[in-house]
Each structure stands twice: as structure tokens, then as C-alpha cells.
Amino acid sequence: MSKLANIKLKVCGLRDNIDEVAALEPDFMGFICYDKSPRFIGESFSKNINTKAIKVGVFVNQPVDEVLDLVRKHQFDFVQLHGSENVDYCVELKAYDIKLIKVFAGNKLPDQFEIDAFLPFVDYFLFDTKLETHGGTGMTFDWNNLKTLTIKKPIFLSGGLSLDNIESIKELQGLEIFAIDVNSKFEISPGRKDIEKLKSLKKLMTHEI
């Protein structure tokens, strides 16, 4: 069986054709709640999505009260922290039984001490390319750098993943990837996903082609 067949799929930055993506049955669906993002879900976002996928709200350095309000309003299953949120911030959210994905973005990875500090308070780590726009850059980073860290939580891998480079994940020997997170390389415009590309990705991941 292909290594990709064991990896879960998160489609992030959804807004304009959510139902079409939901029909493809990704494992996670990500919705950006950061109003400076071109993929911001806006005020008309509906929590009534016909999907079995885990719904993830993506936040960037936003007040805890705002995060909690939007989690309740939109019934998010997870919160993804894509800014410079510290351990104390995660502790505060965990007090409300919020499930957390903590993002580390950039080719300059955190040190082991920083990873270990977050470890008791997050459910997953996500590693992405850093840019001031906070996600959806389409740029890759050297994933092999992750091998220098001991990461005792499941890993999401992001940052410029595309149909052209997805197979390279197979070459990351010694690194257990729980899920991949795709965004800008699989969309027609910010917030509108390319369904045909996502179908091709699903086929690659299930080793059908």
C-alpha cells in the first residue's frame, strides 16, 4: 500500500464552494476566521455543512473570547492557531476543552524546548511556510528539517503541497506524517477550490492511479 494511503487530508481556506469539497469527503475542512486573509469566511458563513469531516477554525493572534464565540457559533471541532500564540494562550483555550492544532511556520523551525512546552496542551502540530499573509502562500519548505525534532504528537504537513510534489512525501523516511494540509495549489481563486485537482489528489492518496 502507498504511504500516501495512510495519510489523512485537510482542505483549508474554504469559503465559496464548500459543499462541493465536502462531497469529496476530506478528513478535515479548514475555515479561516482571520479577517485579513483573502480566504476569510466572512459573516455569511453557515455552520450547516453536510459533511462528516472534522471542521477546523483557523485563527491568527485573536482574543480568546473571540475564538470561543466563533467556535460556538460555527460549531468548529478544532481550533488551528496560525499566529504567534504562546503556551499560556493554549492553556486558556484548553480550559474550555478546545481541541488545538498549533502551527509552526517557517524554514527556521522551533527548537526542541519550544515543541516540548506546547506538547501537553495541543492535539496536533502543523508545519507550514511562513509569510506575512499567514497561510495559503503556495511556497514549500525543506520538510526534511523536521527530522531534527522529536515530535510526540501527530503532524500535519503544509506549505505549497501540489499534485507535482505530493509524491515526494514518500521520500521523507523516518518522519511520520498524520495528515497533509492543502490550500492555494488546489484552488481557482482564494476561497474557491479546484474540484478536479482535489479529485486527482484523492486518487493519488488512495493509490488508484
N, C-alpha and C positions, 0 to 999 in steps of 0.2 A: 504493500500500500504506500502511496506517495506520502511524504512527510506533510505536505500541504493538506492532505485529507484530515489530519488530526488537529488542524488549526481552525479556530473559530473566526468569524468575520464580523467586523463592526463597520458599518457605513455611517460616516459622520457628516455634519453640515447639511442635514436635511431640512427642507422647507417647502419647495414648490411642487414636488411630485411624490409625496410621502407614501401614498397608497400603492403606487407602482413599485416602489422599492420594498415596501412591506410584503408585497405578493411574492417577492423573491426569497423571503424567509431568511434574512440575515440573522445572526445570533444576537447582535446588539445594533441599536439605532441611536445615533447621536444628534442632539438638538442644541444649537449654540444660543445661549442666553446672554451673550455679551453684545451690547448694542453697538459697539464699534466694528463688529465683524460684518463683512458683506453677506454672511450667511445667517445673520441674526434672525431668529424665528418670528420676531415681531409680536404685535398684540393680538393678532387673529389666530394664533396657533391653537389647535384643538387637541385636547388630551384623548379624544375618542378615536384612536387609531386601531384599526383591525389588524393586530399583529400579536404574535407570541414572542416577539423579540424583546430583549431587555432594553428599556428606554433609559437613555443616559442624558442628563442635562449638563451642558458644558459651561463652566463659569470661569471668569478671569478677575481675581482680586476684588470680588464683590462682597458687600457686607453679609455677614452670616444670616441676619434676619431676612434679607432679600432672597438669599439662596433657599432658606427654609420655606418662604412664602411660595416661591416658584415650584419647588418640589411638590408641595401640597396641591397647588393649583393645577399642575400638569401631570401629576402622578408619576414622576420620574422614579425609576427603580435604583438608579445610581447617580451620583454627582461626580463629575470629572473636573478636577482643579487644574487649570491650564495657565495659571499665573505664578506669582512668587509666594503663594500661600505657605505659611510655616507650620511647624508641628502643632503649635497651640491652636491654630485655626482648625486643623484636622480634629484635635481633641474636642473642640467645642461642637463641631458637627457630629462627631461620634456619640456625644452625649444624647443626641436625638435619634440614635440608631440609623444614621445615614450611611449608606454603603459608598465607599470612596475609591476613585481612581485618581492617583496623583501623577501628574505629568512632570517629567524632567525633559527639558527641551534644549538642544544644542549639542554640537560636537564635543564641547567641553563637558564631560559627564560629571555628575556629583561624585564626591568621594564616598568611601565605604561608610564613614561615620554618619554622613547625612542620610544615606539609604537606611541604615540601621535605626536612626532616630524616628523615621516615619513608619517603620515596619509594624509596630503594634496597632497603628491607627488607620491603616489603609488596607483595602482588599486587593487592589491591583496597582502595578506601576505601568505607566505608558511612557515610552521614549520617542521623542519627536524632534524635528528640526526646529531650531529657534529662529524666529523672525519677529519683528515688532508687531506684526499683524496677529500674532498668537494663533497659529494653525492654518492649515489649508494652503501651504506655501508651494507644494509640489516639488520641494527640494529634498534630496536624500542626504543621509549622513553615513559615516562608517559604522555600520551595525556591529562589526567585529569588536569595536571598543567596549561593548557591553560585557565581553568575556572577562574583562579585568575586575569585574564586580561580583560579589556573592549576593544574589538577589533571591530572598526566600519568600517571595510572593510571585504569583503569575504575572507574566509580562505581555503587554500589548506593544506591538511594533508599528510605528507610523513614520511618516516623513517621505513623501514622494513615491510611495508604492504605486506601481503601474503594471499593466499587462506585460510590458517589456522587461521589467526587472523582478517580478514576483517569484520567478523560479530560483533566483539567487538565494532566497531564504533557505533552500535545501542545503546550501553550502555552509551554513552557519553551524558547524559541528560544535557540540558541547554547549549550545545555548538553547534552552527550552522556551519556545515562543507559544504562549497560550492563544493569542489572537492577533490578527492584523487589523489595522485601522486605516480605511481608505477614505479619500475625500476629493481633493481637487483634480486628480488624474482620472476621475470617474464621473465627471460632470460636464454638462453642456454650458452651463453658466453658474455663477455662485448660487448655491441652494437648489439647483435643478440637476439631478443625477442622470447620467447616460445609462439607460436601462440595458442597452445591448452590450456595453462594456462590462456592466455588472454581471450579466448573464454569462459572458465569456469567463469572467473571473471565477464565478461559481463552478463552472465546468472544469477549469484548471484545478481548483481546490479539491474537487471530488474525483479528480483523475479520470474524467470522462473523455478527455481529448488528449 
